[in-house]
Amino acid sequence: MDAPDSLGAKARARRWNWFARLFPNVDDMTVIDLGGTASAWLRAPVRPAHVHIVNLSTPPADLPSWMTVENGDACNLRAATHGTRYDLVFSNAVIEHVGGHIRREMFAEAVYDLADRHWVQTPYRYFPVEPHYVFPGFQFMPMAVRAATVRRWPLVHTRPTDKESAVRSVAEIELLSKTEMRHYFPHSEIQYEWMAGLVKALIAIKR
């Protein structure tokens, strides 16, 4: 976890404040978080009435009563949600990981199906520093160069140990453009998160 005064921690605090302003009644809402973590909500300055988290990780053992975590695919949620409707869908930096255009369309359809309101954030493809690897221009390099780089780059969170795992690691991230976000969320407002005068992230919002 970042230090409280780090750039990452300050950016998350600004984002949470923004979220709270847009959804001032979140304390009374049931929220489904697609791809999030329990630890993120435990650190968050807001607390919904209930949060249902769906991700591909093994659910933690000890959870507060206001939180449920299930293992599930955010693009195929029928088993995980049991047909439930929620007040709000929340997703932070997940849609770029789901795997291709068709899967991103499935993800967006699930967002609209699950609730009338949503907040879906994703890093912007054309911000000069790729956020997952903190490497300038990384997203524009050929696949082979990216795979070779992640095996040596010191800021990689989990460094791949061989060529195949390196290719898989970089292929699993597909950053989105403004046009793509508007395509996936045509009934939402696309807002921008800024850094140093540049668009850093895109957020599809429906209130």
Buried (B, 14 or more C-beta within 10 A) or exposed (E): EEEEEEEEBEBBEEBBEBBBEBBEEBEEBBBBBBBBBBEBBEEBEBBBEBBBBBBEEEBEEEBEEEBBBBEBBBBEBEEBBEEEEBBBBBBBBBBBBBBEEEBBBBBBEBBBEBBEBBBBBBBBBEBEBBBBBBBEEBBEBEEEEBBBBBBEBEEBEEBBEEEEBBBEBBEEBBBBEBEBBBBBBEEBEBBEBEBEEEBBBBBBBBE
